[in-house]
Amino acid sequence: GAVHIPGTPTGADPNSWMLACIGTGVNRYFNSNDRTALRYLYQ
């Protein structure tokens, strides 16, 4: 299973950049949960 990162949701976030399902030609930007996870991983 996944390791929970503090400050992020435990369920799916449909607006997250980490979500693999995205249409061709669609841009998705980092949301606040993505930024929290990245800061946690790279601090």
Secondary structure, DSSP 8 states (H G I E B T S, - for coil): -----TTS-SS--TT-TT-----TT------HHHHHHHHHHT-
